[in-house]
């Protein structure tokens, strides 16, 4: 774990008045790049209904590791009891710790990593 990594502290059910604390201290998203996270930014948006999308709250967390920009959008829709998370990566990792050469993130490599 590097300084600046995003770690979920808790999840809260405000209607049911229940809070679940995260017992693990592992980052939610981790890239072993040898450098810590920097340029962190946090933003909360409330999106209203329109003809295409339902109302939702979005929490946007963005940061950089080296020349790789990471943007994570956590979305809670008003009409469902679920949390969605989208992760966007832009740039590249100069060198991954352990001496492995960087792997370009393409649809093919993501499919290989997920199987």
PAZAPA-4460 file (N, C-alpha, C; in steps of 0.05 Angstrom, whole numbers, plus 32768, in hexadecimal, padded with zeros to 4 digits):
% residues 115
    n_x    n_y    n_z   ca_x   ca_y   ca_z    c_x    c_y    c_z   seq   type   mol
   8011   7FE8   8000   8000   8000   8000   8012   8019   8000     1      X     A
   800C   802B   7FEF   801B   8045   7FEC   800A   805B   7FFA     2      X     A
   8018   8070   8001   800B   8087   800C   7FF9   8094   7FF6     3      X     A
   7FE0   8099   7FFD   7FCE   80A6   7FEA   7FBC   8092   7FDC     4      X     A
   7FBF   8078   7FE1   7FAD   8064   7FD5   7F90   8068   7FE1     5      X     A
   7F7C   8063   7FD0   7F60   8066   7FD9   7F58   804C   7FE6     6      X     A
   7F4E   804E   7FFF   7F45   8037   800E   7F29   803D   8019     7      X     A
   7F16   802B   8014   7EFA   802F   801E   7EFB   802D   803C     8      X     A
   7EEF   8040   8049   7EED   8040   8066   7ED4   8032   8070     9      X     A
   7EBD   8038   8064   7EA5   802B   806C   7E90   802E   8056    10      X     A
   7E7B   801E   8058   7E63   8020   8048   7E4C   8024   805B    11      X     A
   7E3A   8037   8054   7E24   803E   8066   7E09   803A   8058    12      X     A
   7DF6   802D   8066   7DDA   802B   805E   7DCB   803F   806F    13      X     A
   7DC6   8056   8064   7DBA   806C   8074   7D9D   8065   807A    14      X     A
   7D8F   8058   8068   7D73   8051   806C   7D70   803C   8082    15      X     A
   7D81   8027   8081   7D81   8012   8095   7D92   8019   80AE    16      X     A
   7D9F   802F   80AD   7DB1   8039   80C3   7DC5   8024   80CB    17      X     A
   7DD4   801A   80B6   7DE9   8006   80BB   7E02   800F   80AE    18      X     A
   7E19   800B   80BB   7E33   8012   80B0   7E45   7FFA   80B1    19      X     A
   7E52   7FF4   809B   7E65   7FDE   8099   7E81   7FEA   8096    20      X     A
   7E92   7FE6   80AA   7EAD   7FF0   80A9   7EBE   7FDC   809A    21      X     A
   7ED0   7FE7   808A   7EE3   7FD6   807B   7EF9   7FCD   808E    22      X     A
   7EFB   7FB3   8092   7F0F   7FA8   80A4   7F2B   7FA6   8097    23      X     A
   7F2B   7FA5   807C   7F45   7FA3   806E   7F50   7FBF   8069    24      X     A
   7F69   7FC1   8067   7F76   7FDB   8061   7F84   7FDA   8046    25      X     A
   7F79   7FCA   8034   7F84   7FC8   8019   7F78   7FDE   8007    26      X     A
   7F88   7FE8   7FF5   7F7D   7FFD   7FE2   7F67   7FF1   7FD1    27      X     A
   7F54   8002   7FCA   7F3E   7FFA   7FB8   7F48   7FF5   7F9C    28      X     A
   7F5D   8003   7F94   7F68   8000   7F79   7F86   8005   7F7C    29      X     A
   7F96   7FF2   7F74   7FB3   7FF4   7F79   7FC2   7FED   7F60    30      X     A
   7FD5   7FFE   7F59   7FE8   7FF8   7F43   8004   7FF9   7F4F    31      X     A
   8012   7FE3   7F4D   802D   7FE1   7F58   8040   7FEF   7F45    32      X     A
   8044   8009   7F49   8055   8018   7F37   806D   8024   7F44    33      X     A
   8071   8020   7F5D   8089   802A   7F6B   8087   8047   7F73    34      X     A
   8071   8055   7F6C   806E   8071   7F74   8052   8074   7F81    35      X     A
   8050   8087   7F93   8036   808B   7FA0   8023   809B   7F8F    36      X     A
   800A   809B   7F98   7FF6   80AB   7F8B   7FFA   80C8   7F90    37      X     A
   7FF3   80D9   7F7C   7FF6   80F6   7F7F   7FDF   8103   7F70    38      X     A
   7FDC   811D   7F73   7FC7   812D   7F65   7FAB   8122   7F6B    39      X     A
   7FA6   811A   7F83   7F8C   810F   7F8B   7F76   8124   7F8B    40      X     A
   7F5E   811C   7F82   7F47   812E   7F81   7F2E   811E   7F87    41      X     A
   7F1C   812A   7F96   7F03   811E   7F9F   7EEC   8131   7F98    42      X     A
   7ED7   8126   7F8D   7EC0   8137   7F85   7EA6   8127   7F87    43      X     A
   7E91   8133   7F90   7E77   8126   7F92   7E63   8136   7F81    44      X     A
   7E55   8128   7F6F   7E42   8134   7F5E   7E27   8127   7F62    45      X     A
   7E11   8136   7F60   7DF6   812B   7F60   7DEB   8130   7F45    46      X     A
   7DE4   811A   7F37   7DD9   811B   7F1C   7DBB   8118   7F1E    47      X     A
   7DAC   8129   7F10   7D8F   8128   7F10   7D85   8117   7EF9    48      X     A
   7D6C   810E   7EFB   7D5F   80FE   7EE6   7D60   810E   7ECB    49      X     A
   7D63   80FF   7EB6   7D5E   810A   7E9B   7D53   80F4   7E8A    50      X     A
   7D4F   80F8   7E71   7D43   80E3   7E60   7D55   80CB   7E5B    51      X     A
   7D6F   80CD   7E61   7D82   80B7   7E5D   7D8A   80AA   7E77    52      X     A
   7D8F   80B9   7E8C   7D9A   80AF   7EA5   7D88   80B5   7EBC    53      X     A
   7D88   80A2   7ED0   7D79   80A7   7EE9   7D8B   80B7   7EFC    54      X     A
   7D7E   80C2   7F11   7D8E   80D2   7F24   7DA1   80C1   7F33    55      X     A
   7DB8   80CC   7F3A   7DCD   80BD   7F47   7DE0   80D1   7F55    56      X     A
   7DEF   80C6   7F69   7E05   80D5   7F75   7E1E   80C8   7F6B    57      X     A
   7E31   80D8   7F62   7E4B   80CF   7F59   7E61   80DA   7F6A    58      X     A
   7E72   80C9   7F74   7E8A   80D1   7F82   7EA2   80CB   7F70    59      X     A
   7EB1   80DF   7F68   7EC6   80DD   7F55   7EE1   80E0   7F64    60      X     A
   7EF2   80CC   7F62   7F0D   80CD   7F6D   7F21   80CB   7F57    61      X     A
   7F33   80DE   7F55   7F47   80DC   7F40   7F63   80E1   7F4D    62      X     A
   7F77   80D4   7F42   7F92   80D7   7F4B   7FA5   80CD   7F35    63      X     A
   7FBF   80D1   7F39   7FD3   80C9   7F26   7FE8   80B8   7F33    64      X     A
   7FF2   80A4   7F25   8009   8094   7F2D   801C   8096   7F16    65      X     A
   8032   80A5   7F1A   8044   80AA   7F04   8035   80B9   7EEE    66      X     A
   8036   80AF   7ED5   8028   80BD   7EBF   800D   80B0   7EBA    67      X     A
   8004   809E   7ECB   7FEA   8091   7EC8   7FD6   80A0   7ED9    68      X     A
   7FC1   80AA   7ECC   7FAA   80B8   7ED9   7F94   80A4   7EDE    69      X     A
   7F8A   80A2   7EF6   7F75   8090   7EFE   7F5D   80A0   7F07    70      X     A
   7F46   8099   7EFD   7F2D   80A6   7F04   7F19   8091   7F0B    71      X     A
   7F0E   8091   7F23   7EFA   807E   7F2B   7EE0   808D   7F32    72      X     A
   7ECA   8083   7F27   7EB0   808F   7F2C   7E9F   807A   7F3A    73      X     A
   7E97   8080   7F52   7E85   8070   7F62   7E69   807C   7F5F    74      X     A
   7E55   806C   7F56   7E3B   8076   7F50   7E26   8067   7F60    75      X     A
   7E14   8076   7F6D   7DFE   806A   7F7B   7DE5   8075   7F6E    76      X     A
   7DD6   8063   7F61   7DBD   806B   7F54   7DA6   806D   7F68    77      X     A
   7D95   8081   7F64   7D7F   8086   7F76   7D6A   8070   7F77    78      X     A
   7D68   8061   7F61   7D53   804C   7F5F   7D5D   8030   7F64    79      X     A
   7D75   802C   7F6D   7D7F   8011   7F73   7D91   8012   7F8B    80      X     A
   7D94   7FFB   7F97   7DA5   7FF8   7FAF   7DC0   7FEC   7FA7    81      X     A
   7DCE   7FFA   7F96   7DE8   7FF0   7F8C   7DFB   8007   7F88    82      X     A
   7E15   7FFF   7F88   7E2A   8012   7F83   7E39   8009   7F6A    83      X     A
   7E3D   801A   7F57   7E4C   8014   7F3F   7E67   8023   7F41    84      X     A
   7E7B   8017   7F36   7E96   8024   7F35   7EA1   8022   7F19    85      X     A
   7EA9   8038   7F0E   7EB6   8038   7EF4   7ED3   8042   7EF8    86      X     A
   7EE6   8035   7EEB   7F02   803D   7EED   7F0C   8045   7ED1    87      X     A
   7F18   805C   7ED0   7F23   8066   7EB6   7F41   806A   7EBA    88      X     A
   7F51   8060   7EA7   7F6E   8062   7EA8   7F77   8072   7E8F    89      X     A
   7F8A   8084   7E93   7F94   8094   7E7D   7FB2   8097   7E81    90      X     A
   7FC2   8090   7E6D   7FDF   8092   7E6F   7FEB   8077   7E71    91      X     A
   8003   8076   7E7E   8011   805C   7E80   8022   805C   7E99    92      X     A
   8029   8044   7EA2   803A   8041   7EB9   8057   803E   7EAE    93      X     A
   8069   804F   7EB7   8084   804E   7EAD   8092   8034   7EB2    94      X     A
   808F   8029   7EC9   809C   800F   7ECF   808E   8003   7EE8    95      X     A
   8087   7FEB   7EE6   807A   7FDD   7EFC   808F   7FD1   7F0E    96      X     A
   808C   7FD5   7F28   809F   7FCA   7F3C   80A2   7FAC   7F37    97      X     A
   80BA   7FA2   7F39   80C0   7F86   7F35   80CD   7F81   7F1A    98      X     A
   80D1   7F96   7F0A   80DF   7F94   7EF1   80CE   7F8C   7ED9    99      X     A
   80B4   7F89   7EDC   80A3   7F83   7EC6   80A0   7F9B   7EB3   100      X     A
   809F   7F96   7E99   809B   7FAD   7E88   807E   7FB4   7E87   101      X     A
   8078   7FCD   7E82   805C   7FD6   7E81   804C   7FC8   7E6C   102      X     A
   8033   7FC1   7E72   8021   7FB4   7E5F   800D   7FC9   7E57   103      X     A
   800A   7FCE   7E3D   7FF5   7FE1   7E34   7FDA   7FD7   7E3B   104      X     A
   7FC9   7FE9   7E45   7FAE   7FE1   7E4C   7F9C   7FE3   7E34   105      X     A
   7F96   7FCC   7E28   7F83   7FCB   7E11   7F6D   7FB8   7E19   106      X     A
   7F59   7FB6   7E08   7F42   7FA4   7E0E   7F4C   7F87   7E0F   107      X     A
   7F60   7F80   7DFE   7F6A   7F65   7DFE   7F79   7F5F   7E18   108      X     A
   7F8A   7F71   7E22   7F99   7F6C   7E3A   7F87   7F6C   7E53   109      X     A
   7F72   7F7D   7E53   7F60   7F7D   7E69   7F51   7F63   7E6B   110      X     A
   7F49   7F58   7E53   7F3B   7F3E   7E53   7F4E   7F28   7E5D   111      X     A
   7F68   7F29   7E56   7F7B   7F15   7E60   7F7E   7F18   7E7E   112      X     A
   7F7F   7F30   7E89   7F83   7F34   7EA5   7F6B   7F2C   7EB6   113      X     A
   7F53   7F2D   7EAA   7F3B   7F27   7EB9   7F33   7F09   7EB7   114      X     A
   7F41   7EFA   7EA7   7F3A   7EDD   7EA5   7F4C   7ECC   7EB6   115      X     A
***
